[in-house]
Amino acid sequence: MSQELSHDFVQLNSQISSLIVRLSPAPEIVYWGKAILDLTSESEILAIIDRAVSQARLDVDVPVTLCPEIGRGSFGSSGLEGHHQGNNWAPVFQYTSHTLNGERLTIECKDELAKLSITIDLQLDSQSGVLSKSISLRNHNKADYQLEKLALTIPIPYRAKEVMSFSGRWSREFQSQRHNIEHGAFTQENRRGRTSHEYFPGCIVGNKAFTHQTGEVWAFHLGWSGNHHWRVEAKSDGRRFVQTGELLMSGEVSLKHGESYTSPTLYSSYSCSGLNGLRAENHRFVRQNILQLDQDKPRPVHLNTWEGIYFEHDPDYICQMASEAAQMGVERFIIDDGWFKGRNNDKAALGDWVLDTAKYPKGLNPVIEHVNQLGMEFGIWVEPEMVNPDSDLFRAHPEWVLSTPRYPLTTGRNQLVLNLQIPECFEYLYHCLDDLLSQHNIAYVKWDMNRELLQPSHKRKAAVRGQTLAFYRLVDKLRGAHPKVEIESCSSGGGRMDYEVLKRTHRFWSSDCNDALERQTIQQNMSLFFPPEVLGTHIGPAHSHTTRRQHSINLRGVTALFGHMGVELDPVKESEQERKAFAKYIQLHKQHRELLHSGHSFVLDSCDKTRNAYGVYDDTQLLLAICQKAMPDYSLPEPVLLDMLDEDALYQLILLELPEHGEGIMKHYPNWIEQLRSNEEVRVHGSVLKQIGLSLPIQDPETCLLIYFVKCES
Ligand code: DGJ
């Protein structure tokens, strides 16, 4: 679908969007939006895009190129910053050549004076519409080039007036904010050495007041697990752009003659149907291009021991927990932190990856065998990049700590970071993990990372990049040796969630906050970039460990359904009634798992901001959850209009979950619910549900309704 429009323009097309690139004098995106399939001549494009030159500025037109250059007259934020010992600080790149290979356009540019070249790689996935972009810089100069920044820049249209960004903290990931894009920039910088809770490397721009279901929107995500910077700017001439990249520390990258640096990949998507369109494209792209899941294997339901027993590991008791878990329908049992030598709290033992034989005198295998005999897979927690000062490893190798010599070592969660760029340290960790996986039937590893990098130096130079790449290498090497083992990316919850880590892992631990009310927002925002099957969603204890709030099983169960489901508590201590309820939700999840993990996720716009209406659908069915987060804004709920249904089909309505209610805020239910409660069938035409909508009951705060619509055979 891609085509050379002329010697100077290339157009890439997907089912949803088109990208038109002008190649010279320097590569520039002239269009990135709704698919245009009939633009074919250079003169047509040139006639319409040629810009005026304003008074009192440079006498030439200055494009916002794919790597804006201060030397060309782009007075905004440069795509490249660096120098050869102070020289060549403002290079100007000229297009030299390009190749178009299917969906992929590669453009070469050079500055002959500075002896630097850049290669820009653009790929528009024709199926999902996701555009991937990366950029490389090569130094052809005899002098070393100190690289300070090589950013990815994408222009956005004037009508992109708002940016939605995502910030957070431990136990409160992915909170969204909106900012106007006008006269200046919205910026964000992450220097924490991991993807971070604080600033997700992604944003969405769109027209004023875009919503889940309406508006033109563009999403951007940088696939990188280290430091990053973001900028969304309206220039003084009104043109605007998104710019992002790896945030390099001083002196972090120095290129010798012939060496090159390649940026992380920027993923962008476009939708003219609001955020739901972006969800659809991003999910499709991740499913087809990022994830390495066995498509034929359903995602097993988890039980994770963390909030159940913390560091108190007793194998007999754990076996009892496993037996209860199996009864409830759990398919994978994971022992969390606390299994290795001396790990009785979070103050000691990280780095000493041998079993605590005081806790497990007969080894781990009897527990694993018990779990396997119950028909479940076994998983285990590790945190390989870390070391406690109180550990045999630290006592033997204090020099393996990632730090800057002679500066104080500051601990975080009582731990320090190991320098994975030291080959002996890397090999030590690899062998610990390899031995663990070789000696036990372990199907799943929860790979945690619980602190930021402070003063991260290798050979006295800044080393966030080196550490990030070494982390990838360690995971890759382990996966190479144990390809069947699945890995969860966890970093105090959702502190390391991005597409680059997802290429080598299988799901995320979304948040340490299992409070279902908080999870409603966290999961909904995560779902803009990640499909539900990679988001760990667990039913936690009724009394949330992080917020101290108390929630019914209705809210906890329905909230955990829409992800990779699990349970995180001690089933032995739970009441028979609660255990039955866990079993019910697990069963419900399994029943709808295929739809949940392959269908189209959506969120409905509501005039009442206290409710979340969301679901998943495919050609024959739709699952809808309505979560009433707080006291409703209005006394009658807005009917739901399901515009994704087939208007010619008849749908049967099945009420999967009707929350309890007292006399409080509702006298009686809408008619269709009364009919279902008296075991009458309710069938409604798609066109009616699409245009008139379904009346809803008035829900008490902190409750969920769950409705299933299934197409009737005609
Ligand atoms: C932080 C994780 O997010 C938790 O789920 C748990 O694994 C603890 N670490 C264990 O130390």
Residues whose N, C-alpha, C, O or C-beta is under 5 A from the ligand:
A	BS01	DGJ	W306 D336 D337 D448 C490 S491 S492 G493 D512
